[in-house]
Amino acid sequence: MRIILTFAAVVSLSFCALAQHPGLEDLHDKTILVFTPHPDDDVFGAGGTIALLNRNHNRVYIVVYTNDDKGSYDPDMSSQRLAGIRKAEEEASEGQLGTAKENISWMGYDDGMLEYAPQPKLVEEATAIIRRVRPDVLLSVDPGEWYERWHKTDHRMAAFNTIDAVRAAEFWLYFPNQKLQQGLQPYKVPEIYFFYPSPQEANYFVNIDRVAELKFDAASKQVSQFEPAVNKYRPDWSPTDLTKAKDEMRHEQPRKDGHYVEAFRYATGFVQY
């Protein structure tokens, strides 16, 4: 579900430490794999970056862990209907950002239940995706703010499961059936960026000025994530509500030196013990 981002501390950090870092937003003709816990976190957390990556002719693939089928106060809403609504909204949002519908895949877990998914099946599924797509760069949700670490179970589980799968993908003896039966070779992910980082751990920022309004337009396709549709679903916006929602997004979007930015925690390697 949609969350409010508070990045006052994050955006106060300096770009200088990463002056020599290869720019995520400057990549061309690469394969980008994005894991997102719900069908909206990719857009709210990294939508501007995804738009820039698509504009640069990268191949962007989105993997959605859950169908987000619980987050509605509407007494007339069903889980099955909400899952369909959220799927259509995600496809519309990502389409606005330039991601092809066929590049979005769904792992199909129920909202709030990712923590209780069969293990190690969940890791095996994510490992297979990594080995199949073989991304140059992987984007994933971070456990992030403290309230996410202790409350947002799907975020926490998606973050930890994805990084477990990144490690497993390197070694063929993890899930050897994938190589023996499916021909999926081991693969080491070169670079990882985590969106929704905690302020003290954010170490990379993408300037999204060029695509900020596009991101807000894309996010507004997620009608069911905003009021008044959360309490009583409606498939469209009133002009007043849409204007209010976009103004709120502009206010919430982090800024650095007067520019809209998206914050990430960047990593290139992991301890193997």
C-alpha positions in Angstrom: 0.0 0.0 0.0 0.9 3.6 -0.4 3.1 5.1 2.4 4.0 8.7 3.2 7.7 9.3 2.7 9.6 11.5 5.2 13.0 12.3 3.8 14.0 15.6 5.4 17.1 14.0 6.9 17.8 12.0 3.8 18.0 14.9 1.4 20.3 16.8 3.6 23.1 14.3 2.8 25.8 15.2 0.3 26.3 14.0 -3.2 30.0 14.5 -2.9 30.9 11.0 -1.5 29.5 9.5 -4.7 31.1 11.8 -7.2 33.0 8.9 -8.8 30.1 6.6 -8.7 28.6 5.4 -12.1 25.3 7.1 -12.5 22.2 4.8 -12.3 20.2 7.5 -14.2 22.9 7.6 -16.9 22.8 3.9 -17.8 21.9 2.9 -21.4 21.0 -0.4 -23.0 21.2 -2.3 -19.8 18.9 -4.9 -18.1 17.2 -3.6 -15.0 15.3 -5.8 -12.6 13.0 -4.3 -9.9 11.5 -6.2 -7.1 8.6 -4.5 -5.3 6.5 -5.8 -2.4 3.2 -4.2 -3.6 2.0 -2.9 -6.9 2.7 0.7 -6.2 6.0 0.8 -4.1 8.1 0.7 -7.3 6.3 3.8 -8.6 6.3 5.8 -5.3 9.8 4.7 -4.3 11.6 4.8 -7.7 9.2 5.9 -10.4 11.3 8.8 -11.6 14.3 6.6 -11.8 12.4 4.0 -13.7 11.2 6.6 -16.1 14.7 7.8 -16.8 15.9 4.2 -17.2 13.2 3.6 -19.8 14.0 6.8 -21.6 17.6 5.6 -21.9 16.5 2.4 -23.7 17.2 0.1 -20.8 15.2 -3.1 -20.5 13.2 -2.7 -17.3 11.5 -5.7 -15.7 9.2 -5.3 -12.6 8.5 -8.2 -10.3 5.6 -7.7 -7.8 5.6 -9.9 -4.7 2.0 -9.4 -3.6 -1.3 -8.6 -5.2 -2.1 -5.9 -2.5 -5.6 -7.3 -2.0 -6.3 -6.1 1.6 -5.8 -2.4 1.9 -9.3 -1.0 1.6 -11.8 0.3 4.1 -14.7 -0.1 1.7 -17.1 -2.6 3.2 -18.3 -3.5 -0.3 -14.8 -4.4 -1.6 -13.6 -8.0 -2.0 -10.1 -9.2 -2.0 -10.5 -10.7 -5.5 -11.8 -7.4 -6.9 -9.2 -5.3 -5.2 -6.4 -7.5 -6.5 -7.7 -6.9 -10.1 -8.0 -3.2 -9.5 -4.4 -3.0 -8.2 -3.1 -5.0 -11.1 -4.7 -2.7 -13.6 -3.5 0.4 -11.8 0.1 -1.0 -11.6 0.1 -1.7 -15.4 -1.3 1.8 -16.1 1.3 3.4 -13.8 4.3 1.6 -15.2 3.0 2.1 -18.7 3.1 5.8 -18.0 6.7 5.4 -17.0 7.5 3.5 -20.2 7.6 0.0 -18.9 5.9 -2.6 -21.2 3.0 -4.5 -19.7 4.7 -7.8 -20.6 7.7 -6.8 -18.5 5.6 -6.9 -15.3 5.4 -10.2 -13.5 3.4 -11.2 -10.5 4.5 -13.6 -7.8 0.9 -13.6 -6.6 1.1 -13.6 -2.8 -1.7 -12.1 -0.7 -1.2 -8.7 0.9 0.3 -9.0 4.4 1.0 -12.7 4.0 4.5 -12.6 2.4 6.1 -13.3 5.8 4.2 -16.6 6.0 4.9 -17.8 2.4 6.5 -21.3 2.2 10.2 -21.3 2.8 12.5 -21.8 0.9 10.0 -21.7 -1.9 9.9 -17.9 -1.9 13.7 -17.6 -2.1 13.8 -20.2 -4.9 11.2 -18.3 -6.9 13.1 -15.0 -6.7 16.4 -16.8 -7.4 15.0 -18.2 -10.6 13.9 -14.8 -11.7 17.4 -13.3 -11.2 19.0 -16.2 -13.0 16.6 -15.9 -15.9 16.7 -12.1 -16.3 20.4 -11.7 -15.4 20.2 -8.0 -14.6 23.0 -5.5 -14.9 21.4 -3.6 -12.0 18.8 -4.7 -9.4 16.5 -2.4 -7.6 14.7 -3.6 -4.4 12.8 -2.2 -1.5 14.9 -1.7 1.7 13.7 -2.4 5.2 14.0 1.3 5.4 12.5 3.5 8.1 12.2 2.0 11.6 8.4 1.7 11.3 8.9 -0.4 8.1 11.4 -2.6 9.8 9.0 -3.4 12.7 5.6 -3.0 11.1 5.5 -3.2 7.3 5.9 -6.9 7.0 5.7 -7.2 3.3 8.3 -4.6 2.8 10.6 -6.2 5.3 10.1 -9.7 3.9 10.5 -8.6 0.3 13.8 -6.8 1.2 15.3 -9.8 3.0 14.0 -12.4 0.6 15.4 -10.5 -2.4 18.8 -10.2 -0.9 18.8 -13.8 0.0 17.9 -14.7 -3.6 20.7 -12.4 -4.9 23.2 -14.4 -2.8 21.7 -17.8 -3.8 21.7 -16.9 -7.5 25.5 -16.9 -7.4 26.0 -20.5 -6.3 24.6 -23.3 -8.4 24.3 -25.6 -5.4 21.4 -23.4 -4.2 18.4 -24.9 -6.0 20.5 -27.0 -8.4 17.3 -28.1 -10.1 17.2 -24.7 -11.8 20.4 -25.5 -13.7 19.7 -29.2 -14.2 16.1 -29.0 -15.3 15.6 -25.4 -16.5 19.1 -24.6 -17.8 19.4 -21.5 -15.5 23.0 -20.8 -14.9 24.3 -19.1 -11.7 24.5 -15.4 -11.9 26.2 -12.7 -9.7 24.3 -9.4 -9.6 26.8 -6.6 -10.2 25.0 -3.7 -8.6 22.0 -3.2 -6.2 20.1 -0.1 -5.3 17.6 -0.2 -2.4 14.7 2.3 -2.5 12.9 3.5 0.7 16.2 3.6 2.6 16.5 5.0 6.1 18.0 8.5 6.2 21.2 7.5 7.8 21.8 4.8 5.2 20.9 6.6 2.0 24.0 7.1 -0.1 22.8 7.8 -3.6 20.4 10.3 -5.0 18.8 10.5 -8.5 17.8 13.9 -9.8 14.3 13.4 -11.2 13.4 17.0 -12.2 13.0 16.0 -15.8 10.4 13.4 -15.0 8.9 14.5 -11.7 5.5 15.4 -13.2 5.5 12.2 -15.2 6.0 10.3 -11.9 3.2 12.2 -10.2 0.9 11.4 -13.2 1.9 7.8 -13.1 1.3 7.6 -9.3 -2.1 9.1 -9.8 -3.1 6.1 -11.8 -3.1 4.3 -8.5 -6.6 5.7 -7.7 -7.4 3.1 -5.0 -4.4 4.0 -3.0 -5.7 7.6 -2.3 -8.7 9.1 -0.6 -11.5 9.1 -1.1 -11.2 5.7 -2.9 -9.6 4.0 0.1 -12.8 4.4 2.1 -15.3 4.1 -0.7 -13.8 2.9 -4.0 -14.3 4.9 -7.2 -12.3 4.2 -10.3 -11.6 7.8 -11.2 -10.8 11.2 -9.7 -12.8 14.3 -9.2 -10.7 17.3 -10.5 -10.5 18.7 -7.0 -9.2 15.4 -5.4 -6.7 14.9 -8.2 -5.3 18.4 -7.8 -5.0 17.8 -4.1 -3.3 14.4 -4.5 -0.7 15.8 -6.9 0.0 18.7 -4.7 0.6 16.3 -1.8 3.0 14.2 -3.9 4.9 17.3 -4.9 5.2 18.3 -1.2 6.3 14.8 -0.1 8.8 14.2 -2.9 12.3 14.7 -1.5 14.4 17.6 -2.6 18.1 18.4 -2.7 19.4 21.8 -3.4 16.0 22.7 -4.9 15.8 19.6 -7.1 13.4 16.7 -6.9 15.4 13.5 -6.0 14.9 9.8 -5.2 17.0 8.3 -2.5 18.7 4.9 -2.6 21.1 2.8 -0.6 23.7 1.5 -3.0 25.6 -1.7 -2.6 28.1 -3.7 -4.8 29.0 -6.7 -2.7 28.1 -8.8 0.4 30.0 -10.7 3.1 29.8 -14.4 2.2 30.0 -15.7 5.8 
